[in-house]
């Protein structure tokens, strides 16, 4: 399994155990994290090494996926940071791509 996908899974596991220990420390019922089968999850988080070029989503160690954008690239100067591959109820997949962009600095008048 590619490292980028494993990081997303480990991040979700880390969040589950942090919540468990936070509840245990607070004295409430901690609710130990349960195992979820592969059919339970409808999304895969890829938190590093994602590139988008020429209508293709490229994930290192995973491969290239053809994508169709609605409305074109909103951030042509942005750098892709992460992506989430999500399965809809009809069985089709789509990608949510996150970009790091330079924020415009506005002057404060006073």
ROSE-686171 format. One record per atom (N, C-alpha, C, O): residue in one letter; atom name; x, y, z. Coordinates in Angstrom, 3 decimals. Example, Ala and Ser with C-alpha at 12.3 -4.5 7.8 and 13.67 -1.06 7.14 Angstrom:
% ROSE-686171
(A,N,(13.190,-5.690,7.800)),
(A,CA,(12.300,-4.500,7.800)),
(A,C,(13.200,-3.300,7.800)),
(A,O,(14.236,-3.319,8.465)),
(S,N,(12.850,-2.250,7.080)),
(S,CA,(13.670,-1.060,7.140)),
(S,C,(12.900,0.030,7.870)),
(S,O,(13.409,1.138,8.039)),
***
This chain:
% ROSE-686171
(X,N,(0.846,-1.173,0.000)),
(X,CA,(0.000,0.000,0.000)),
(X,C,(0.893,1.239,0.000)),
(X,O,(1.864,1.294,0.755)),
(X,N,(0.585,2.225,-0.827)),
(X,CA,(1.423,3.416,-0.902)),
(X,C,(1.501,4.158,0.428)),
(X,O,(0.546,4.188,1.204)),
(X,N,(2.654,4.749,0.663)),
(X,CA,(2.905,5.461,1.915)),
(X,C,(1.951,6.630,2.111)),
(X,O,(1.520,6.886,3.235)),
(X,N,(1.611,7.348,1.036)),
(X,CA,(0.721,8.511,1.153)),
(X,C,(-0.656,8.095,1.666)),
(X,O,(-1.263,8.828,2.445)),
(X,N,(-1.153,6.951,1.252)),
(X,CA,(-2.457,6.474,1.705)),
(X,C,(-2.364,5.953,3.134)),
(X,O,(-3.295,6.128,3.920)),
(X,N,(-1.251,5.317,3.474)),
(X,CA,(-1.076,4.829,4.833)),
(X,C,(-1.050,5.975,5.833)),
(X,O,(-1.552,5.834,6.948)),
(X,N,(-0.472,7.102,5.447)),
(X,CA,(-0.432,8.253,6.350)),
(X,C,(-1.841,8.740,6.681)),
(X,O,(-2.121,9.091,7.827)),
(X,N,(-2.727,8.765,5.688)),
(X,CA,(-4.104,9.179,5.938)),
(X,C,(-4.804,8.243,6.899)),
(X,O,(-5.547,8.687,7.773)),
(X,N,(-4.570,6.937,6.742)),
(X,CA,(-5.174,5.943,7.631)),
(X,C,(-4.616,6.085,9.048)),
(X,O,(-5.361,6.021,10.025)),
(X,N,(-3.307,6.276,9.149)),
(X,CA,(-2.699,6.432,10.475)),
(X,C,(-3.147,7.720,11.154)),
(X,O,(-3.265,7.763,12.378)),
(X,N,(-3.395,8.767,10.378)),
(X,CA,(-3.904,10.010,10.949)),
(X,C,(-5.283,9.794,11.545)),
(X,O,(-5.573,10.292,12.633)),
(X,N,(-6.141,9.053,10.844)),
(X,CA,(-7.486,8.763,11.348)),
(X,C,(-7.403,7.900,12.611)),
(X,O,(-8.165,8.116,13.553)),
(X,N,(-6.493,6.931,12.642)),
(X,CA,(-6.303,6.090,13.825)),
(X,C,(-5.798,6.922,15.003)),
(X,O,(-6.254,6.744,16.133)),
(X,N,(-4.856,7.829,14.740)),
(X,CA,(-4.327,8.688,15.793)),
(X,C,(-5.424,9.562,16.392)),
(X,O,(-5.492,9.730,17.610)),
(X,N,(-6.287,10.122,15.535)),
(X,CA,(-7.393,10.946,16.032)),
(X,C,(-8.355,10.133,16.900)),
(X,O,(-8.864,10.639,17.900)),
(X,N,(-8.604,8.881,16.526)),
(X,CA,(-9.502,8.029,17.303)),
(X,C,(-8.929,7.749,18.691)),
(X,O,(-9.656,7.796,19.683)),
(X,N,(-7.621,7.456,18.766)),
(X,CA,(-7.018,7.163,20.067)),
(X,C,(-6.848,8.419,20.916)),
(X,O,(-6.951,8.354,22.141)),
(X,N,(-6.588,9.574,20.274)),
(X,CA,(-6.514,10.824,21.046)),
(X,C,(-7.863,11.117,21.708)),
(X,O,(-7.920,11.518,22.871)),
(X,N,(-8.944,10.913,20.955)),
(X,CA,(-10.279,11.131,21.515)),
(X,C,(-10.559,10.135,22.641)),
(X,O,(-11.175,10.494,23.644)),
(X,N,(-10.109,8.882,22.482)),
(X,CA,(-10.295,7.860,23.508)),
(X,C,(-9.611,8.268,24.815)),
(X,O,(-10.226,8.226,25.880)),
(X,N,(-8.329,8.666,24.730)),
(X,CA,(-7.597,9.032,25.939)),
(X,C,(-8.102,10.340,26.541)),
(X,O,(-8.053,10.515,27.758)),
(X,N,(-8.588,11.264,25.703)),
(X,CA,(-9.173,12.498,26.219)),
(X,C,(-10.426,12.188,27.037)),
(X,O,(-10.627,12.758,28.110)),
(X,N,(-11.273,11.277,26.528)),
(X,CA,(-12.485,10.907,27.272)),
(X,C,(-12.144,10.136,28.541)),
(X,O,(-12.791,10.325,29.571)),
(X,N,(-11.129,9.262,28.479)),
(X,CA,(-10.724,8.497,29.660)),
(X,C,(-10.177,9.429,30.739)),
(X,O,(-10.467,9.244,31.921)),
(X,N,(-9.389,10.427,30.341)),
(X,CA,(-8.822,11.367,31.291)),
(X,C,(-9.906,12.231,31.936)),
(X,O,(-9.794,12.606,33.103)),
(X,N,(-10.959,12.547,31.168)),
(X,CA,(-12.055,13.369,31.686)),
(X,C,(-12.967,12.587,32.622)),
(X,O,(-13.780,13.183,33.329)),
(X,N,(-12.845,11.261,32.636)),
(X,CA,(-13.651,10.440,33.537)),
(X,C,(-14.949,9.947,32.937)),
(X,O,(-15.719,9.279,33.627)),
(X,N,(-15.223,10.249,31.677)),
(X,CA,(-16.447,9.739,31.036)),
(X,C,(-16.160,8.371,30.429)),
(X,O,(-15.021,7.903,30.449)),
(X,N,(-17.194,7.732,29.893)),
(X,CA,(-17.012,6.419,29.258)),
(X,C,(-16.145,6.598,28.010)),
(X,O,(-16.551,7.285,27.073)),
(X,N,(-14.950,5.985,27.985)),
(X,CA,(-14.018,6.281,26.897)),
(X,C,(-14.438,5.740,25.530)),
(X,O,(-14.125,6.364,24.516)),
(X,N,(-15.131,4.608,25.466)),
(X,CA,(-15.539,4.069,24.169)),
(X,C,(-14.349,3.705,23.310)),
(X,O,(-13.989,4.460,22.407)),
(X,N,(-13.731,2.567,23.568)),
(X,CA,(-12.531,2.131,22.858)),
(X,C,(-12.776,2.115,21.346)),
(X,O,(-13.834,1.657,20.914)),
(X,N,(-11.819,2.606,20.517)),
(X,CA,(-12.000,2.613,19.059)),
(X,C,(-12.245,1.212,18.513)),
(X,O,(-11.564,0.260,18.893)),
(X,N,(-13.210,1.094,17.632)),
(X,CA,(-13.595,-0.204,17.062)),
(X,C,(-12.978,-0.408,15.689)),
(X,O,(-12.703,0.555,14.973)),
(X,N,(-12.765,-1.654,15.329)),
(X,CA,(-12.287,-1.972,13.989)),
(X,C,(-13.418,-1.751,12.995)),
(X,O,(-14.552,-2.169,13.230)),
(X,N,(-13.109,-1.095,11.892)),
(X,CA,(-14.077,-0.877,10.825)),
(X,C,(-13.555,-1.554,9.567)),
(X,O,(-12.400,-1.359,9.189)),
(X,N,(-14.384,-2.335,8.928)),
(X,CA,(-14.000,-3.017,7.699)),
(X,C,(-13.837,-2.057,6.538)),
(X,O,(-14.201,-0.885,6.641)),
(X,N,(-13.292,-2.542,5.435)),
(X,CA,(-13.019,-1.670,4.299)),
(X,C,(-14.289,-1.133,3.666)),
(X,O,(-14.252,-0.079,3.033)),
(X,N,(-15.406,-1.818,3.815)),
(X,CA,(-16.657,-1.332,3.234)),
(X,C,(-17.288,-0.206,4.049)),
(X,O,(-18.189,0.478,3.563)),
(X,N,(-16.824,-0.007,5.282)),
(X,CA,(-17.361,1.048,6.133)),
(X,C,(-16.946,2.430,5.637)),
(X,O,(-17.725,3.381,5.697)),
(X,N,(-15.712,2.530,5.148)),
(X,CA,(-15.171,3.820,4.751)),
(X,C,(-15.479,4.110,3.295)),
(X,O,(-15.303,3.250,2.431)),
(X,N,(-15.938,5.322,3.026)),
(X,CA,(-16.248,5.713,1.658)),
(X,C,(-15.259,6.752,1.153)),
(X,O,(-15.474,7.342,0.095)),
(X,N,(-14.178,6.987,1.893)),
(X,CA,(-13.197,7.956,1.441)),
(X,C,(-11.797,7.531,1.850)),
(X,O,(-11.597,6.831,2.842)),
(X,N,(-10.836,7.978,1.051)),
(X,CA,(-9.429,7.722,1.310)),
(X,C,(-8.722,9.064,1.320)),
(X,O,(-8.834,9.824,0.358)),
(X,N,(-7.998,9.373,2.382)),
(X,CA,(-7.259,10.638,2.482)),
(X,C,(-5.821,10.420,2.056)),
(X,O,(-5.165,9.481,2.507)),
(X,N,(-5.337,11.287,1.192)),
(X,CA,(-3.947,11.260,0.762)),
(X,C,(-3.384,12.608,1.177)),
(X,O,(-3.749,13.635,0.604)),
(X,N,(-2.503,12.617,2.161)),
(X,CA,(-2.096,13.876,2.764)),
(X,C,(-0.731,14.369,2.293)),
(X,O,(-0.232,15.363,2.820)),
(X,N,(-0.117,13.709,1.325)),
(X,CA,(1.164,14.191,0.808)),
(X,C,(1.402,13.633,-0.593)),
(X,O,(0.809,12.631,-0.993)),
(X,N,(2.284,14.309,-1.322)),
(X,CA,(2.742,13.878,-2.642)),
(X,C,(1.610,13.726,-3.654)),
(X,O,(1.462,12.684,-4.292)),
(X,N,(0.821,14.780,-3.787)),
(X,CA,(-0.292,14.815,-4.727)),
(X,C,(-0.009,15.902,-5.758)),
(X,O,(0.390,17.010,-5.398)),
(X,N,(-0.215,15.592,-7.037)),
(X,CA,(-0.025,16.577,-8.102)),
(X,C,(-1.191,16.500,-9.068)),
(X,O,(-1.730,15.423,-9.322)),
(X,N,(-1.580,17.658,-9.610)),
(X,CA,(-2.629,17.719,-10.618)),
(X,C,(-2.035,18.403,-11.840)),
(X,O,(-1.553,19.533,-11.763)),
(X,N,(-2.076,17.693,-12.984)),
(X,CA,(-1.566,18.240,-14.242)),
(X,C,(-2.362,17.699,-15.404)),
(X,O,(-2.609,16.496,-15.493)),
(X,N,(-2.762,18.580,-16.291)),
(X,CA,(-3.394,18.189,-17.560)),
(X,C,(-4.556,17.218,-17.377)),
(X,O,(-4.643,16.222,-18.095)),
(X,N,(-5.440,17.490,-16.433)),
(X,CA,(-6.602,16.637,-16.224)),
(X,C,(-6.284,15.296,-15.598)),
(X,O,(-7.065,14.352,-15.715)),
(X,N,(-5.137,15.204,-14.930)),
(X,CA,(-4.722,13.954,-14.297)),
(X,C,(-4.314,14.226,-12.855)),
(X,O,(-3.532,15.137,-12.584)),
(X,N,(-4.844,13.436,-11.941)),
(X,CA,(-4.461,13.482,-10.535)),
(X,C,(-3.388,12.421,-10.340)),
(X,O,(-3.643,11.229,-10.515)),
(X,N,(-2.188,12.859,-9.978)),
(X,CA,(-1.067,11.933,-9.801)),
(X,C,(-0.749,11.782,-8.328)),
(X,O,(-0.534,12.764,-7.617)),
(X,N,(-0.724,10.540,-7.883)),
(X,CA,(-0.408,10.217,-6.495)),
(X,C,(0.823,9.329,-6.516)),
(X,O,(0.810,8.257,-7.121)),
(X,N,(1.896,9.776,-5.850)),
(X,CA,(3.144,9.041,-5.838)),
(X,C,(2.937,7.634,-5.272)),
(X,O,(2.256,7.477,-4.258)),
(X,N,(3.493,6.641,-5.891)),
(X,CA,(3.427,5.222,-5.514)),
(X,C,(2.041,4.616,-5.710)),
(X,O,(1.805,3.469,-5.330)),
(X,N,(1.132,5.374,-6.295)),
(X,CA,(-0.215,4.857,-6.531)),
(X,C,(-0.540,4.873,-8.015)),
(X,O,(-1.048,3.890,-8.554)),
(X,N,(-0.249,5.987,-8.676)),
(X,CA,(-0.490,6.085,-10.104)),
(X,C,(-1.235,7.346,-10.474)),
(X,O,(-1.358,8.277,-9.679)),
(X,N,(-1.730,7.356,-11.701)),
(X,CA,(-2.430,8.516,-12.235)),
(X,C,(-3.909,8.194,-12.416)),
(X,O,(-4.266,7.092,-12.834)),
(X,N,(-4.760,9.158,-12.098)),
(X,CA,(-6.202,9.019,-12.250)),
(X,C,(-6.698,10.162,-13.126)),
(X,O,(-6.359,11.320,-12.879)),
(X,N,(-7.488,9.859,-14.134)),
(X,CA,(-8.054,10.884,-14.992)),
(X,C,(-9.161,11.588,-14.224)),
(X,O,(-10.003,10.945,-13.598)),
(X,N,(-9.153,12.914,-14.277)),
(X,CA,(-10.172,13.669,-13.566)),
(X,C,(-10.835,14.663,-14.510)),
(X,O,(-10.234,15.104,-15.489)),
(X,N,(-12.055,15.002,-14.210)),
(X,CA,(-12.790,16.040,-14.915)),
(X,C,(-13.112,17.121,-13.908)),
(X,O,(-13.711,16.857,-12.866)),
(X,N,(-12.713,18.332,-14.222)),
(X,CA,(-12.959,19.444,-13.307)),
(X,C,(-14.198,20.202,-13.718)),
(X,O,(-14.511,20.326,-14.902)),
(X,N,(-14.885,20.698,-12.738)),
(X,CA,(-15.996,21.600,-12.998)),
(X,C,(-15.495,23.024,-12.836)),
(X,O,(-15.115,23.431,-11.739)),
(X,N,(-15.493,23.778,-13.917)),
(X,CA,(-15.101,25.183,-13.835)),
(X,C,(-13.614,25.437,-13.940)),
(X,O,(-13.183,26.568,-13.719)),
(X,N,(-12.810,24.445,-14.265)),
(X,CA,(-11.368,24.652,-14.415)),
(X,C,(-10.644,24.728,-13.080)),
(X,O,(-11.233,24.511,-12.021)),
(X,N,(-9.359,25.037,-13.150)),
(X,CA,(-8.526,25.115,-11.954)),
(X,C,(-8.749,26.467,-11.279)),
(X,O,(-8.458,27.504,-11.875)),
(X,N,(-9.260,26.473,-10.044)),
(X,CA,(-9.508,27.746,-9.368)),
(X,C,(-8.225,28.439,-8.907)),
(X,O,(-8.229,29.652,-8.699)),
(X,N,(-7.147,27.706,-8.746)),
(X,CA,(-5.886,28.259,-8.257)),
(X,C,(-4.737,27.833,-9.168)),
(X,O,(-4.004,26.905,-8.827)),
(X,N,(-4.561,28.487,-10.318)),
(X,CA,(-3.501,28.059,-11.241)),
(X,C,(-2.101,28.217,-10.653)),
(X,O,(-1.189,27.488,-11.045)),
(X,N,(-1.908,29.161,-9.714)),
(X,CA,(-0.599,29.350,-9.096)),
(X,C,(-0.461,28.576,-7.789)),
(X,O,(0.595,28.622,-7.158)),
(X,N,(-1.503,27.870,-7.375)),
(X,CA,(-1.483,27.135,-6.111)),
(X,C,(-0.714,25.825,-6.207)),
(X,O,(-0.543,25.265,-7.290)),
(X,N,(-0.260,25.354,-5.072)),
(X,CA,(0.461,24.087,-4.975)),
(X,C,(-0.474,23.067,-4.330)),
(X,O,(-1.049,23.333,-3.275)),
(X,N,(-0.630,21.895,-4.963)),
(X,CA,(-1.501,20.875,-4.393)),
(X,C,(-0.866,20.311,-3.128)),
(X,O,(0.327,20.011,-3.096)),
(X,N,(-1.676,20.172,-2.095)),
(X,CA,(-1.187,19.716,-0.805)),
(X,C,(-1.693,18.313,-0.496)),
(X,O,(-0.920,17.433,-0.117)),
(X,N,(-2.999,18.111,-0.662)),
(X,CA,(-3.577,16.816,-0.327)),
(X,C,(-4.811,16.581,-1.178)),
(X,O,(-5.278,17.467,-1.894)),
(X,N,(-5.326,15.365,-1.080)),
(X,CA,(-6.539,15.015,-1.812)),
(X,C,(-7.321,13.992,-0.999)),
(X,O,(-6.766,13.242,-0.196)),
(X,N,(-8.623,13.989,-1.234)),
(X,CA,(-9.503,12.994,-0.635)),
(X,C,(-10.263,12.342,-1.775)),
(X,O,(-10.947,13.021,-2.540)),
(X,N,(-10.145,11.024,-1.889)),
(X,CA,(-10.909,10.276,-2.878)),
(X,C,(-12.155,9.764,-2.182)),
(X,O,(-12.062,9.069,-1.171)),
(X,N,(-13.315,10.099,-2.712)),
(X,CA,(-14.569,9.784,-2.035)),
(X,C,(-15.487,8.998,-2.961)),
(X,O,(-15.622,9.328,-4.139)),
(X,N,(-16.123,7.949,-2.418)),
(X,CA,(-17.064,7.116,-3.168)),
(X,C,(-18.481,7.544,-2.836)),
(X,O,(-18.863,7.609,-1.667)),
(X,N,(-19.260,7.836,-3.874)),
(X,CA,(-20.657,8.198,-3.675)),
(X,C,(-21.498,6.930,-3.556)),
(X,O,(-21.006,5.823,-3.777)),
(X,N,(-22.756,7.103,-3.209)),
(X,CA,(-23.646,5.960,-3.024)),
(X,C,(-23.917,5.217,-4.337)),
(X,O,(-24.263,4.036,-4.304)),
(X,N,(-23.768,5.879,-5.489)),
(X,CA,(-23.973,5.211,-6.773)),
(X,C,(-22.730,4.466,-7.243)),
(X,O,(-22.728,3.913,-8.343)),
(X,N,(-21.664,4.439,-6.426)),
(X,CA,(-20.459,3.691,-6.752)),
(X,C,(-19.407,4.489,-7.489)),
(X,O,(-18.313,3.974,-7.720)),
(X,N,(-19.687,5.724,-7.871)),
(X,CA,(-18.709,6.553,-8.577)),
(X,C,(-17.807,7.255,-7.575)),
(X,O,(-18.212,7.545,-6.449)),
(X,N,(-16.585,7.520,-8.001)),
(X,CA,(-15.596,8.169,-7.157)),
(X,C,(-15.377,9.599,-7.621)),
(X,O,(-15.500,9.895,-8.809)),
(X,N,(-15.055,10.478,-6.695)),
(X,CA,(-14.612,11.815,-7.060)),
(X,C,(-13.531,12.251,-6.085)),
(X,O,(-13.379,11.691,-4.999)),
(X,N,(-12.776,13.278,-6.508)),
(X,CA,(-11.638,13.740,-5.718)),
(X,C,(-11.873,15.153,-5.227)),
(X,O,(-12.412,15.994,-5.946)),
(X,N,(-11.464,15.403,-3.999)),
(X,CA,(-11.453,16.734,-3.421)),
(X,C,(-9.975,17.085,-3.245)),
(X,O,(-9.265,16.432,-2.480)),
(X,N,(-9.516,18.117,-3.955)),
(X,CA,(-8.104,18.488,-3.947)),
(X,C,(-7.931,19.781,-3.163)),
(X,O,(-8.653,20.753,-3.383)),
(X,N,(-6.957,19.784,-2.236)),
(X,CA,(-6.666,20.965,-1.429)),
(X,C,(-5.400,21.637,-1.959)),
(X,O,(-4.406,20.973,-2.252)),
(X,N,(-5.453,22.955,-2.076)),
(X,CA,(-4.331,23.746,-2.587)),
(X,C,(-3.785,24.660,-1.511)),
(X,O,(-4.528,25.134,-0.652)),
(X,N,(-2.474,24.909,-1.557)),
(X,CA,(-1.843,25.944,-0.734)),
(X,C,(-1.672,27.147,-1.650)),
(X,O,(-0.994,27.068,-2.674)),
(X,N,(-2.289,28.253,-1.277)),
(X,CA,(-2.228,29.453,-2.105)),
(X,C,(-1.690,30.612,-1.285)),
(X,O,(-1.770,30.624,-0.057)),
(X,N,(-1.145,31.581,-1.992)),
(X,CA,(-0.642,32.794,-1.374)),
(X,C,(-1.830,33.704,-1.087)),
(X,O,(-2.591,34.028,-1.999)),
(X,N,(-1.998,34.113,0.141)),
(X,CA,(-3.118,34.987,0.515)),
(X,C,(-2.772,36.436,0.162)),
(X,O,(-1.642,36.884,0.352)),
(X,N,(-3.751,37.143,-0.347)),
(X,CA,(-3.547,38.562,-0.660)),
(X,C,(-3.546,39.356,0.630)),
(X,O,(-4.425,39.189,1.475)),
(X,N,(-2.560,40.217,0.776)),
(X,CA,(-2.437,41.033,1.972)),
(X,C,(-3.182,42.345,1.731)),
(X,O,(-2.909,43.064,0.770)),
(X,N,(-4.110,42.634,2.609)),
(X,CA,(-4.855,43.880,2.502)),
(X,C,(-4.370,44.835,3.566)),
(X,O,(-4.092,44.440,4.698)),
(X,N,(-4.270,46.089,3.192)),
(X,CA,(-3.793,47.108,4.148)),
(X,C,(-4.882,47.492,5.119)),
(X,O,(-6.059,47.542,4.760)),
(X,N,(-4.494,47.760,6.337)),
(X,CA,(-5.431,48.171,7.370)),
(X,C,(-5.319,49.695,7.481)),
(X,O,(-4.246,50.245,7.726)),
(X,N,(-6.441,50.341,7.295)),
(X,CA,(-6.433,51.792,7.408)),
(X,C,(-6.992,52.183,8.768)),
(X,O,(-7.866,51.507,9.311)),
(X,N,(-6.506,53.221,9.281)),
(X,CA,(-7.033,53.578,10.592)),
(X,C,(-6.699,54.937,11.043)),
(X,O,(-7.095,55.339,12.137)),
***
